[in-house]
Amino acid sequence: MLGGAPLVYTVHHPFWKEHCELYRRLSQVTYVSISRRQEQLCGPLARSAVVHHGVDPTRYRLAPVRPDTVAFLGRLSEV
């Protein structure tokens, strides 16, 4: 709790051991990971859940792509 209000923290960064140690110390926070694998990297936390991005791939169809085209949807982060 932060000032009496519940706190949820979304984990969407690379695995860092130091962060996992901090998460274990701050056990009143609910941690939300974006995948099961990400949740497993830190091991069990007092309060955690997985919330997937929620994109339904069946709602989108692939279109032809020119060989000289590139597309990226996401985020880059330092490892």
Contacts in CASP RR format, 6 or more apart in sequence:
PFRMAT RR
TARGET T0000
AUTHOR 0000-0000-0000
METHOD contacts of the structure
MODEL  1
MLGGAPLVYTVHHPFWKEHCELYRRLSQVTYVSISRRQEQLCGPLARSAV
VHHGVDPTRYRLAPVRPDTVAFLGRLSEV
1 7 0 8 1.000
1 28 0 8 1.000
6 30 0 8 1.000
7 28 0 8 1.000
7 29 0 8 1.000
7 30 0 8 1.000
8 29 0 8 1.000
8 30 0 8 1.000
8 31 0 8 1.000
8 32 0 8 1.000
9 23 0 8 1.000
9 29 0 8 1.000
9 30 0 8 1.000
9 31 0 8 1.000
9 32 0 8 1.000
10 32 0 8 1.000
10 33 0 8 1.000
10 34 0 8 1.000
10 51 0 8 1.000
11 19 0 8 1.000
11 23 0 8 1.000
11 31 0 8 1.000
11 32 0 8 1.000
11 33 0 8 1.000
11 34 0 8 1.000
11 38 0 8 1.000
11 39 0 8 1.000
11 42 0 8 1.000
12 33 0 8 1.000
12 34 0 8 1.000
12 38 0 8 1.000
13 19 0 8 1.000
13 77 0 8 1.000
14 77 0 8 1.000
14 78 0 8 1.000
14 79 0 8 1.000
15 38 0 8 1.000
15 41 0 8 1.000
15 42 0 8 1.000
19 42 0 8 1.000
20 41 0 8 1.000
20 42 0 8 1.000
20 43 0 8 1.000
23 29 0 8 1.000
23 31 0 8 1.000
23 42 0 8 1.000
23 45 0 8 1.000
24 42 0 8 1.000
24 45 0 8 1.000
24 46 0 8 1.000
27 45 0 8 1.000
27 46 0 8 1.000
27 47 0 8 1.000
28 46 0 8 1.000
28 47 0 8 1.000
29 47 0 8 1.000
30 47 0 8 1.000
30 48 0 8 1.000
30 49 0 8 1.000
31 42 0 8 1.000
31 45 0 8 1.000
31 47 0 8 1.000
31 48 0 8 1.000
31 49 0 8 1.000
32 48 0 8 1.000
32 49 0 8 1.000
32 50 0 8 1.000
32 51 0 8 1.000
33 39 0 8 1.000
33 48 0 8 1.000
33 49 0 8 1.000
33 50 0 8 1.000
33 51 0 8 1.000
34 50 0 8 1.000
34 51 0 8 1.000
34 52 0 8 1.000
34 53 0 8 1.000
35 50 0 8 1.000
35 52 0 8 1.000
36 50 0 8 1.000
38 50 0 8 1.000
39 48 0 8 1.000
39 50 0 8 1.000
65 71 0 8 1.000
END
